[in-house]
């Protein structure tokens, strides 16, 4: 990946058309629009498609819910992050529930356009998200990557892969499932 060609920007309402183009008609995957972790299951399922799209667009008007990787004016990647309390479904997960009560930001989704995958963009987006979190006052940021053998279909690696986070300086801090570690990067 040529870092000179890619720049990273927090997603605001002014970036909506770029994010919409990146996600396409399916909202990245199955009408998600990156709302899976932000809503309880019944609300998420009821909003699949247009409802989730509307919710994400509204978030961009309040606070950047993620970072875009831009090549020229085109979005080629996305990472969703924010304070852990913005993702209530994490608390309900027996595998990904909070480790402690410390103020923590979370990375919950990565989406890379097909022609930009496997070029190091995931790690670059992880670094951009960590920098944004730190500048926003976060003390730490954590993520919930998959750690599975090669050949995992990309759609199942939507939280990123362990290797990308380790390259970005994160350290594994817990593993409640053989394939789902929790990784953290502390700023203090």
C-alpha positions as CSV (number, residue, x, y, z in Angstrom):
1,X,0.0,0.0,0.0
2,X,1.4,3.4,-0.9
3,X,0.8,5.6,2.1
4,X,1.2,8.7,-0.2
5,X,-2.0,7.7,-2.0
6,X,-4.1,7.0,1.0
7,X,-5.3,9.5,3.6
8,X,-7.4,9.0,6.7
9,X,-10.3,11.2,7.8
10,X,-12.9,10.9,10.6
11,X,-16.3,10.3,9.0
12,X,-18.6,13.3,9.2
13,X,-21.8,14.1,7.4
14,X,-19.7,15.7,4.7
15,X,-18.2,12.2,3.9
16,X,-21.6,10.5,3.7
17,X,-21.7,10.0,0.0
18,X,-18.2,8.5,0.1
19,X,-19.1,6.0,2.8
20,X,-22.4,5.2,1.0
21,X,-20.5,4.4,-2.2
22,X,-18.0,2.2,-0.3
23,X,-20.7,0.2,1.5
24,X,-22.9,-0.1,-1.6
25,X,-26.5,-1.3,-1.7
26,X,-25.9,-4.0,0.9
27,X,-24.6,-1.6,3.5
28,X,-21.2,-3.4,3.5
29,X,-22.8,-6.7,4.4
30,X,-26.5,-7.8,4.7
31,X,-27.9,-4.4,5.4
32,X,-25.7,-3.9,8.5
33,X,-24.5,-0.3,7.9
34,X,-22.1,-1.0,10.8
35,X,-24.9,-1.0,13.4
36,X,-24.6,-4.6,14.6
37,X,-22.7,-3.6,17.8
38,X,-24.6,-0.3,18.4
39,X,-28.1,-1.7,18.7
40,X,-29.8,-4.5,20.6
41,X,-30.5,-7.4,18.3
42,X,-34.2,-6.7,17.8
43,X,-33.6,-3.1,16.8
44,X,-30.7,-4.1,14.5
45,X,-32.8,-6.8,12.7
46,X,-35.8,-4.5,12.4
47,X,-33.6,-1.8,10.8
48,X,-31.6,-4.0,8.4
49,X,-31.1,-2.0,5.2
50,X,-32.7,1.4,5.2
51,X,-33.2,1.8,8.9
52,X,-29.6,1.0,9.8
53,X,-28.4,3.2,7.0
54,X,-30.5,6.1,8.4
55,X,-29.1,5.5,11.9
56,X,-25.5,5.5,10.7
57,X,-26.1,8.7,8.7
58,X,-27.5,10.4,11.8
59,X,-24.4,9.3,13.8
60,X,-22.1,11.1,11.2
61,X,-24.0,14.3,12.0
62,X,-23.2,14.1,15.7
63,X,-19.7,12.6,16.1
64,X,-17.4,10.6,13.8
65,X,-18.4,7.0,14.2
66,X,-15.3,5.8,12.3
67,X,-12.5,6.7,10.0
68,X,-12.4,6.5,6.2
69,X,-9.4,5.6,4.1
70,X,-9.5,7.8,1.0
71,X,-7.7,7.3,-2.2
72,X,-8.2,10.6,-4.0
73,X,-11.9,11.3,-3.3
74,X,-12.9,7.6,-3.2
75,X,-13.4,5.7,0.0
76,X,-11.5,2.5,0.0
77,X,-11.7,1.5,3.6
78,X,-13.6,2.1,6.9
79,X,-13.1,1.4,10.5
80,X,-15.8,1.8,13.2
81,X,-14.7,2.9,16.6
82,X,-15.8,5.0,19.6
83,X,-16.2,4.8,23.4
84,X,-17.1,1.2,24.4
85,X,-20.5,2.4,25.8
86,X,-21.5,3.3,22.2
87,X,-21.6,-0.5,21.5
88,X,-24.1,-2.0,24.0
89,X,-24.1,-5.4,22.4
90,X,-20.5,-5.9,23.6
91,X,-21.7,-5.9,27.2
92,X,-24.2,-8.7,26.4
93,X,-21.6,-10.9,24.8
94,X,-20.2,-13.6,27.0
95,X,-17.0,-13.7,24.9
96,X,-16.5,-9.9,24.3
97,X,-18.0,-8.4,27.4
98,X,-15.9,-5.7,29.2
99,X,-12.9,-6.9,31.1
100,X,-13.2,-4.1,33.6
101,X,-14.8,-0.7,34.2
102,X,-11.9,1.3,32.9
103,X,-12.9,4.0,30.3
104,X,-12.1,2.3,27.0
105,X,-12.7,2.9,23.3
106,X,-13.5,0.0,21.0
107,X,-12.9,-0.9,17.4
108,X,-15.7,-3.1,16.2
109,X,-15.6,-3.2,12.4
110,X,-13.2,-3.0,9.4
111,X,-14.4,-2.9,5.8
112,X,-11.9,-2.7,2.9
113,X,-12.9,-2.4,-0.7
114,X,-11.9,-5.7,-2.5
115,X,-9.3,-4.2,-4.7
116,X,-7.5,-2.7,-1.6
117,X,-7.4,-5.9,0.6
118,X,-4.3,-7.7,1.6
119,X,-2.1,-4.5,1.1
120,X,-1.7,-3.4,4.7
121,X,-4.7,-1.1,4.8
122,X,-6.3,-2.7,7.8
123,X,-3.3,-2.0,10.0
124,X,-3.1,1.6,8.7
125,X,-6.8,2.0,9.5
126,X,-6.2,0.5,13.0
127,X,-3.4,3.0,13.6
128,X,-5.6,5.9,12.4
129,X,-8.4,4.9,14.7
130,X,-6.0,4.6,17.6
131,X,-4.6,8.1,16.9
132,X,-8.1,9.5,16.7
133,X,-9.1,7.9,20.0
134,X,-6.0,9.2,21.7
135,X,-6.6,12.7,20.4
136,X,-10.2,12.5,21.6
137,X,-9.0,11.7,25.2
138,X,-9.2,7.9,25.3
139,X,-6.9,6.2,27.7
140,X,-6.9,2.9,25.8
141,X,-8.6,1.3,22.8
142,X,-9.5,-2.4,22.4
143,X,-10.6,-4.6,19.7
144,X,-12.1,-8.1,19.1
145,X,-10.3,-9.6,16.1
146,X,-10.6,-13.1,14.7
147,X,-7.8,-15.5,15.1
148,X,-8.5,-18.3,12.7
149,X,-6.6,-20.3,10.1
150,X,-5.9,-18.9,6.6
151,X,-8.8,-19.2,4.2
152,X,-11.4,-17.6,6.4
153,X,-13.9,-15.8,4.1
154,X,-13.4,-12.0,4.4
155,X,-17.0,-11.5,5.5
156,X,-16.3,-13.4,8.7
157,X,-13.3,-11.2,9.5
158,X,-15.3,-8.0,9.8
159,X,-13.7,-7.2,13.2
160,X,-10.2,-7.5,11.6
161,X,-7.6,-10.2,12.1
162,X,-5.3,-10.6,15.1
163,X,-2.1,-10.0,13.0
164,X,-3.2,-6.6,11.9
165,X,-3.7,-5.5,15.5
166,X,-0.5,-6.9,16.7
167,X,1.4,-5.1,13.9
168,X,-0.3,-1.9,15.1
169,X,1.1,-2.4,18.7
170,X,-2.0,-3.9,20.4
171,X,-1.4,-6.7,22.9
172,X,-3.7,-9.6,23.6
173,X,-5.2,-9.2,27.1
174,X,-7.9,-11.9,27.2
175,X,-9.3,-14.8,25.2
176,X,-12.6,-16.3,26.3
177,X,-12.9,-18.2,23.0
178,X,-10.2,-20.0,21.0
179,X,-10.8,-17.8,18.0
180,X,-11.7,-14.4,19.5
181,X,-9.0,-12.6,21.5
182,X,-9.5,-9.2,23.1
183,X,-6.6,-6.9,22.3
184,X,-5.7,-3.5,23.8
185,X,-3.5,-0.5,23.2
186,X,-2.9,1.7,26.2
187,X,-2.1,5.4,25.8
188,X,-1.2,6.2,29.4
